Amino acid sequence: MNKTLLIDADVLAFEASVIAEESIEWKEEMWTVHADMALAKARIVNRVEEFKEKLQADDIVMALTDRANYRRILNPD
């Protein structure tokens, strides 16, 4: 029997974006924020592989939020 892993990809995307961000203060009150997309992608791939291995899943389904989702029903903000 195949085991399918269902992943809330919003959480992975948020986590990867935080890890990939780098803030630079050029001078007082002047900041830029950069993101290393390769680092973010690698983080997601590594996390998915880690989940798949630990949970011994055969298949993976990843879901992203769109405009109509249960989160907005629970909390419109």
N, C-alpha and C positions, 0 to 999 in steps of 0.2 A: 504494500500500500504506500503510495506516494504521500509525502508530507509537504504541504505548501506553507510557506512563510509569508504572512501578510505584514507589510511594513508601512507605517505612517511616514511617508517620505518628507513631509513638511518638517518633522523633527530632525531628520538627517540633513536636510538642506540648511536649516537654521544653524545646527551645530557646525556644519562644515563652513558656513559663511563666517561664523564667529572665529573659528580657528584660523581661517585664511586672512582675516583682516589685520592690517597693521596701520596704526595711527601715527602720524608724524607731526610734531609741533615745529613749524619752521621758525616762528617767532611768537611772542606773546599774543594770544588770541587768534593765531592763524594756523589752522590745522588742515591736513588732508588725510583721507583714509583710502588706503589701497587694499586690493584683495588679490591674492595669488590663486587664480582659477585652477591651475594644475594641482595645487595643494588641496583645494576644496574637493575637486573630483577624486583625488586619491583617497581622501578621508572617507568619502561616501563608499567607494569601492571596497576599501578595507573593512569598514564597519559591516557592510552587507555580507562580505565573505566571512567575517567573524561570526555574525549571527547564524549564517547558513551552516557553518561548521559546528558551532556549539549546540544548535538545535537539530542538527542532522536533517536539514530540509533538502528536499529534492528540487522544489520549484520555489520561485519568489514572485510575489505580486507587490508592487509598490504603488501607493495611492497618494496623489497630491490634491490639495484643496482647490476647489473652483468656487465660483460665486454662489452656487447652491450646495450647501453642505450642512451637516448636523451641528457643527460648531456655531454657526450663525443662528441656528434655532435656539441653542442653549444660551448664547450670549451674543446679541447683535453687534456689540462693540468689538 
